[in-house]
Amino acid sequence: MASESRRFRFVQFEFPWALGPQPGRYTIREQLGEPPSHVLVVDVLGAPERRLLRRRPRAAAAAPEPPPEPVLTSRATLVDTAPLDGYEAAAAWLSGADLGAVAEAAVVRLNRVLHAHRIAAADPYARGVARAQALVVRVGFGHGERVAEGRWERARELPRAAPGSLRPRTAALRPQERLAALLAARDAALACEELALRTRADADAERWREAALGLRIAFEAALAELEPWREITGVAQRLSALREYRTQVDAVAGAALQGGLQDDQIALVRTVLGRLEAALRARTAGGV
């Protein structure tokens, strides 16, 4: 990142919570022995004042109608270390690139870092992020060190994505109606639904071994739990279609225990997970 003629692409996110990793600069390599592919810079903005207290022997009195507590904002800047040859080339890239796709790819890479933090900290409540959760998304370019310090040459701020707008497959679920039914005990949350969501998070983050292993559990749970609902239109047909994949799902999960997956195995995980999600939607699409 030393040449003044070279420019480097970046994607920057701001989230209204602590991401997890401590503020600082993190070097990312795809494989051991390879040069860095990206540099991630994590900053904290607007952190509330923290007072160090030795001990509080009892809970403090709370006044009614308290003002909201201030929250911090985390800023994550992901810099691609592959240089562009000069300002004109960088400007052409910014003008012609699919910036939404660039941002989505950056989310996947950022989530790899957050997943590594979850494992390193042994924190089961550490979480990944979605582009729709970001307060701000910026895509641009600049000189390497300057970009890492937050000083770029040109950038574009993407429109803020509405929650759920990036996942159209959930549109038929009527989440507010379903929530009311769950809270009123008129419907039940199935274990396979939670397991499928976890598998989807792994698949979206391209953690294919975890997705394959999670899929097997979600798959078997769904076949058992959806059976009482087979009279609902579409459920029986989808269950029959799912059962045809049982041997393949077991085989892919077994392969995941041994190492990484091949492209055809990843494609199978995508296909079966999509069909499992469709079966779950069929159960609730007509209302509850």
VOTIZA-745995 format. One record per residue (C-alpha): x, y, z; residue in three letters. Coordinates in steps of 0.001 Angstrom, whole numbers. Layout:
N
- X / Y / Z / ala $
...
***
This chain:
288
- 0 / 0 / 0 / met $
- 2995 / 2302 / -414 / ala $
- 2674 / 3572 / -4012 / ser $
- 975 / 6953 / -4374 / glu $
- -414 / 5978 / -7784 / ser $
- -2353 / 2966 / -6555 / arg $
- -5854 / 3134 / -5114 / arg $
- -7604 / 622 / -2887 / phe $
- -11280 / -250 / -2691 / arg $
- -13136 / -277 / 593 / phe $
- -16563 / -949 / 2067 / val $
- -17501 / 709 / 5345 / gln $
- -20349 / -193 / 7693 / phe $
- -21695 / 1412 / 10848 / glu $
- -23754 / -598 / 13333 / phe $
- -25456 / 638 / 16533 / pro $
- -23787 / -1878 / 18825 / trp $
- -20374 / -3293 / 19657 / ala $
- -19353 / -5778 / 16990 / leu $
- -17160 / -7762 / 19370 / gly $
- -13542 / -7450 / 18215 / pro $
- -11581 / -4735 / 19984 / gln $
- -10951 / -1539 / 18007 / pro $
- -7868 / -1920 / 15859 / gly $
- -6561 / -3148 / 12548 / arg $
- -6880 / -6788 / 11527 / tyr $
- -5057 / -8464 / 8652 / thr $
- -7056 / -11137 / 6802 / ile $
- -5528 / -13976 / 4784 / arg $
- -7484 / -16563 / 2838 / glu $
- -4860 / -19276 / 3392 / gln $
- -1731 / -19621 / 5495 / leu $
- 1302 / -18427 / 3555 / gly $
- -658 / -16216 / 1180 / glu $
- -394 / -12421 / 1220 / pro $
- -3199 / -10543 / 2996 / pro $
- -6386 / -10225 / 963 / ser $
- -8047 / -7578 / 3120 / his $
- -7459 / -5308 / 6071 / val $
- -10303 / -4705 / 8511 / leu $
- -10290 / -1569 / 10645 / val $
- -12688 / -1574 / 13607 / val $
- -13497 / 1704 / 15359 / asp $
- -15923 / 2650 / 18112 / val $
- -17772 / 5962 / 17834 / leu $
- -19853 / 7803 / 20376 / gly $
- -19152 / 5380 / 23209 / ala $
- -20997 / 6310 / 26421 / pro $
- -18876 / 7338 / 29359 / glu $
- -17879 / 4405 / 31499 / arg $
- -17202 / 4817 / 35181 / arg $
- -15225 / 2165 / 36972 / leu $
- -17074 / 1019 / 40055 / leu $
- -15495 / -1210 / 42635 / arg $
- -18632 / -2823 / 43953 / arg $
- -22283 / -1972 / 44100 / arg $
- -23735 / -3629 / 47211 / pro $
- -27302 / -3224 / 46040 / arg $
- -29334 / -2159 / 43061 / ala $
- -29636 / 1598 / 42580 / ala $
- -32981 / 3380 / 42590 / ala $
- -34404 / 4008 / 39114 / ala $
- -36427 / 7132 / 38385 / ala $
- -39635 / 6770 / 36332 / pro $
- -39602 / 7664 / 32640 / glu $
- -35819 / 7513 / 32328 / pro $
- -34165 / 8862 / 29175 / pro $
- -32690 / 6240 / 26866 / pro $
- -29136 / 5241 / 27572 / glu $
- -26624 / 6401 / 24951 / pro $
- -25289 / 3644 / 22737 / val $
- -22036 / 3277 / 20909 / leu $
- -21631 / 2883 / 17165 / thr $
- -19178 / 437 / 15648 / ser $
- -17534 / 1300 / 12349 / arg $
- -15999 / -1493 / 10295 / ala $
- -13923 / -582 / 7233 / thr $
- -12911 / -3467 / 4997 / leu $
- -10086 / -2580 / 2616 / val $
- -9285 / -4792 / -384 / asp $
- -5501 / -5096 / -677 / thr $
- -5632 / -5736 / -4452 / ala $
- -4678 / -2319 / -5887 / pro $
- -6253 / -443 / -8747 / leu $
- -3872 / 1272 / -11131 / asp $
- -4451 / 4943 / -10492 / gly $
- -7327 / 7316 / -9892 / tyr $
- -8989 / 6877 / -13279 / glu $
- -9169 / 3113 / -12956 / ala $
- -10568 / 3448 / -9439 / ala $
- -13163 / 6010 / -10536 / ala $
- -14233 / 3754 / -13406 / ala $
- -14638 / 849 / -10989 / trp $
- -16775 / 2929 / -8603 / leu $
- -18983 / 4143 / -11450 / ser $
- -19479 / 737 / -13033 / gly $
- -19525 / -1717 / -10148 / ala $
- -22654 / -3301 / -8706 / asp $
- -22220 / -1616 / -5335 / leu $
- -24983 / -3657 / -3713 / gly $
- -23188 / -6877 / -4650 / ala $
- -19892 / -5403 / -3436 / val $
- -21510 / -4589 / -81 / ala $
- -23045 / -8061 / 226 / glu $
- -19678 / -9706 / -433 / ala $
- -18139 / -7469 / 2224 / ala $
- -20816 / -8537 / 4718 / val $
- -19871 / -12174 / 4130 / val $
- -16215 / -11382 / 4780 / arg $
- -17007 / -9275 / 7854 / leu $
- -19109 / -12116 / 9234 / asn $
- -16134 / -14449 / 8897 / arg $
- -14238 / -12127 / 11220 / val $
- -17145 / -11955 / 13665 / leu $
- -17456 / -15743 / 13581 / his $
- -13741 / -16051 / 14345 / ala $
- -14241 / -13645 / 17258 / his $
- -17167 / -15764 / 18520 / arg $
- -14942 / -18839 / 18517 / ile $
- -11899 / -17061 / 19984 / ala $
- -13940 / -15475 / 22775 / ala $
- -16038 / -18628 / 23353 / ala $
- -19047 / -16301 / 23407 / asp $
- -22253 / -18019 / 22284 / pro $
- -24067 / -14674 / 22153 / tyr $
- -21671 / -12985 / 19734 / ala $
- -23481 / -12551 / 16456 / arg $
- -23045 / -11817 / 12811 / gly $
- -24549 / -8909 / 10930 / val $
- -26713 / -8263 / 7879 / ala $
- -26475 / -5358 / 5509 / arg $
- -30038 / -4329 / 6422 / ala $
- -28890 / -3808 / 10027 / gln $
- -26264 / -1235 / 9099 / ala $
- -26943 / 2422 / 9805 / leu $
- -24650 / 3394 / 6937 / val $
- -22932 / 1528 / 4093 / val $
- -20249 / 3309 / 2063 / arg $
- -18278 / 1990 / -897 / val $
- -15320 / 3857 / -2306 / gly $
- -11584 / 4044 / -2849 / phe $
- -8495 / 5897 / -1760 / gly $
- -4859 / 5497 / -830 / his $
- -4277 / 2505 / 1399 / gly $
- -3159 / 4050 / 4658 / glu $
- -5513 / 6976 / 4267 / arg $
- -8469 / 4688 / 3672 / val $
- -7538 / 2683 / 6769 / ala $
- -7611 / 5966 / 8694 / glu $
- -11034 / 6879 / 7323 / gly $
- -9817 / 9389 / 4729 / arg $
- -10866 / 8324 / 1250 / trp $
- -10875 / 10079 / -2113 / glu $
- -14296 / 9111 / -3390 / arg $
- -17152 / 7101 / -1940 / ala $
- -20845 / 6492 / -2417 / arg $
- -23324 / 5921 / 372 / glu $
- -25794 / 3165 / -425 / leu $
- -29510 / 3545 / 329 / pro $
- -30390 / 1962 / 3623 / arg $
- -31994 / -1423 / 3086 / ala $
- -35342 / -1990 / 4752 / ala $
- -35402 / -4925 / 7210 / pro $
- -36363 / -8078 / 5332 / gly $
- -35944 / -6489 / 1921 / ser $
- -32861 / -8594 / 1213 / leu $
- -34626 / -11858 / 1991 / arg $
- -37758 / -12078 / -171 / pro $
- -38314 / -15745 / 664 / arg $
- -39763 / -14684 / 4048 / thr $
- -42518 / -12553 / 2495 / ala $
- -45177 / -15277 / 2763 / ala $
- -44627 / -15859 / 6462 / leu $
- -46611 / -12830 / 7728 / arg $
- -44268 / -12354 / 10670 / pro $
- -46550 / -10109 / 12755 / gln $
- -49498 / -12473 / 12417 / glu $
- -47272 / -15428 / 13236 / arg $
- -45767 / -13666 / 16247 / leu $
- -49218 / -12947 / 17654 / ala $
- -50194 / -16582 / 17180 / ala $
- -47052 / -17830 / 18895 / leu $
- -47484 / -15500 / 21861 / leu $
- -51147 / -16457 / 22217 / ala $
- -50274 / -20178 / 22077 / ala $
- -52380 / -20592 / 18918 / arg $
- -49303 / -21856 / 17091 / asp $
- -46087 / -23615 / 18072 / ala $
- -42497 / -22801 / 17173 / ala $
- -40893 / -25946 / 15814 / leu $
- -37337 / -26934 / 16653 / ala $
- -36641 / -27419 / 12949 / cys $
- -37485 / -23759 / 12330 / glu $
- -34730 / -22567 / 14656 / glu $
- -32335 / -25179 / 13286 / leu $
- -33092 / -24103 / 9720 / ala $
- -32422 / -20461 / 10631 / leu $
- -29041 / -21386 / 12079 / arg $
- -28243 / -23365 / 8949 / thr $
- -29286 / -20427 / 6772 / arg $
- -26961 / -18124 / 8711 / ala $
- -24078 / -20544 / 8108 / asp $
- -24933 / -20858 / 4416 / ala $
- -25203 / -17103 / 3909 / asp $
- -21794 / -16735 / 5575 / ala $
- -20409 / -19518 / 3342 / glu $
- -19537 / -21719 / 6324 / arg $
- -20379 / -24780 / 4290 / trp $
- -19155 / -27451 / 6689 / arg $
- -21296 / -26031 / 9487 / glu $
- -24210 / -25607 / 7076 / ala $
- -24006 / -29240 / 5956 / ala $
- -23879 / -30527 / 9527 / leu $
- -26691 / -28241 / 10638 / gly $
- -28781 / -29185 / 7636 / leu $
- -28783 / -32846 / 8568 / arg $
- -30221 / -32086 / 12014 / ile $
- -32730 / -29538 / 10693 / ala $
- -33712 / -31960 / 7922 / phe $
- -34448 / -34865 / 10249 / glu $
- -36284 / -32625 / 12711 / ala $
- -38436 / -31211 / 9919 / ala $
- -39430 / -34627 / 8598 / leu $
- -40628 / -35583 / 12074 / ala $
- -42176 / -32287 / 13163 / glu $
- -44015 / -31466 / 9936 / leu $
- -45735 / -34855 / 9749 / glu $
- -48740 / -33757 / 11899 / pro $
- -49259 / -30828 / 9511 / trp $
- -49339 / -32843 / 6293 / arg $
- -53044 / -32097 / 5703 / glu $
- -52176 / -28443 / 5043 / ile $
- -52006 / -27739 / 1331 / thr $
- -48526 / -28324 / -21 / gly $
- -46944 / -29812 / 3092 / val $
- -47353 / -33491 / 2164 / ala $
- -45897 / -32948 / -1301 / gln $
- -42924 / -31047 / 63 / arg $
- -42261 / -33691 / 2700 / leu $
- -42244 / -36388 / 15 / ser $
- -39806 / -34364 / -2068 / ala $
- -37555 / -33795 / 930 / leu $
- -37391 / -37497 / 1817 / arg $
- -35785 / -38193 / -1553 / glu $
- -32732 / -36241 / -397 / tyr $
- -32158 / -38120 / 2869 / arg $
- -29273 / -40268 / 1618 / thr $
- -27566 / -37302 / -32 / gln $
- -27949 / -35098 / 3040 / val $
- -26369 / -37796 / 5209 / asp $
- -23517 / -38199 / 2737 / ala $
- -22765 / -34485 / 2584 / val $
- -22822 / -34214 / 6371 / ala $
- -20405 / -37141 / 6547 / gly $
- -18128 / -35419 / 4058 / ala $
- -18264 / -32241 / 6144 / ala $
- -16895 / -34169 / 9105 / leu $
- -13835 / -35041 / 7031 / gln $
- -13091 / -31610 / 5554 / gly $
- -14284 / -29010 / 3065 / gly $
- -17075 / -29593 / 572 / leu $
- -16900 / -29801 / -3196 / gln $
- -18938 / -27463 / -5407 / asp $
- -21589 / -30075 / -6120 / asp $
- -21967 / -30761 / -2393 / gln $
- -22355 / -27053 / -1683 / ile $
- -24998 / -26887 / -4404 / ala $
- -26857 / -29751 / -2720 / leu $
- -26814 / -27941 / 629 / val $
- -28255 / -24850 / -1053 / arg $
- -30954 / -26847 / -2828 / thr $
- -32110 / -28902 / 143 / val $
- -32035 / -25952 / 2526 / leu $
- -34196 / -23973 / 107 / gly $
- -36687 / -26837 / -136 / arg $
- -36732 / -27252 / 3636 / leu $
- -37488 / -23555 / 4043 / glu $
- -40256 / -23871 / 1440 / ala $
- -41820 / -26722 / 3429 / ala $
- -41767 / -24592 / 6563 / leu $
- -43391 / -21710 / 4698 / arg $
- -46087 / -24016 / 3383 / ala $
- -47159 / -24788 / 6955 / arg $
- -47825 / -21125 / 7771 / thr $
- -48541 / -19525 / 4384 / ala $
- -52297 / -19888 / 4793 / gly $
- -52359 / -18229 / 8203 / gly $
- -52504 / -19712 / 11669 / val $
***
